[in-house]
Structure formats: C-alpha cells, structure tokens
C-alpha cells in the first residue's frame, strides 16, 4: 500500500528556488520534501499590506537589509500574518513547513488544523550567543535593547510549533 502524499505549504522569507541563499539549504530542504514527503506549494513571501516596507528594505544596502528585514518582519507580524493566513485558507494543507526564517511565523495562526514544523541551522539568539556571533558583536549597540523582544518572539513562535527540527544538540538546547 502506498502512503498518501502530504499537501505541504512551504513558508520562508526567501524562495527555496533561489539556490544561492541560505547556503543552498533552503533549496535542498524543499527538494527533499517534494521527493520524499509530499506535494509542496511555496507560499508567497509578500508582506501583504506591509509589502511597500519589504520592497524598501530590498532597496537598501545588504548590510542594513539583512539586519533590519527580520526585525521589521517581527514588528509587522500582525499585518503580514493576515496575508499568510489568507493564503493558507485557499489551500487544504496537511503541513505548514517553515525553513530558516522564524520571523515568517510571527503571529501566524493556521486557519484550520494542520501540523506546523520549523527547521533552521541558527536562530538570532543562538547565533548571538555563539562564539562566532560574539566575535562580531553588534552592528548597532542599540540593537541589544531589542534582544528581550526577540527572545520572547522566538519562544512564542517555537512553542507554537508541533515539530522543531534542529540539526545539532546545541541549537536545540539554545532554542529550548
């Protein structure tokens, strides 16, 4: 008897079709899900009503874009999540799978029961606390004032997931 293929909604701030970002891991995860688990639909990475802000960020230098994009995504989570929820409501997904960008799950509540899963090789807090992250310090020291908000968002988002897939124990320990 052949197992039923799952209908998977794939959520990330960058399309998994771009093999260059996230060191190619996003593309490899997407391809593995398609090959072995189910039919995968890539959800839009639009910020819904806040899309003009996302477009503005992409026009900024990479050094600013990389630091500000996920923080602003968290801050605008309520607005962005409405668009994700609408997109999920149009499909009948078994799984909401999110890779790398925990901020993409900010304030997202699926419109009907589905398994939610997340994976990444780092989180902002885990990276900041790592030897590598500590060696770089902060681009702006004022960003340290946001650390409690970021940690609270990570906790809220990770606790809401049905399945967290961490590639190493230290990452799991940091997320826990």
Steps between C-alpha positions, in 0.01 A plus 500: 500500500640838400496776763298813426714794398459797729391841376770734636501880516864617496566833672828692494603863460704401191376264230656153517535523122793738561786254549748769609342617823509316832807320361272297275340329799159651433501353148619159621230482770230596249622240249517227767145573613378482140686178427422310819206649689238675295381763261658831599352842431733795558304772679555860400763692693293816460441712807136557400398858590857565619650399163622856426721475812650170378572650158665801662721270709615314188609833352732566796861379523529131595664581834186688609250275321631182664480646850178696468286267287429230758463752785245702303326177401452426872378854566250481212405139574130565558462659157715247315338201673157596362633448147653162592174392662301599188739302281478196728119522495499471119674161515429183692841439650597219734821673609635854531876455468723799567873502436760743636287812547331466839367853453280372216294325770449814709131521597407227247208288619393241242134541394429129553682208669833411340840386623749785534871432466811719511867444430808721491870473563494807724272742677580864570548431871698183438726678253551800730598265785732287285877553484470629145216738581680634807816563299311735266310691765218735404476720194312748717522467877143628527390172338585326830196679643286285268648171625227434761229559239676267254545227761131528595400475132720193452347332804144581395557382142690181588254399773215529248660248261410133497845395379839671530786349300844608620814365329707502820446463875648842581238664275220305664635587845517870409146496361365315802 
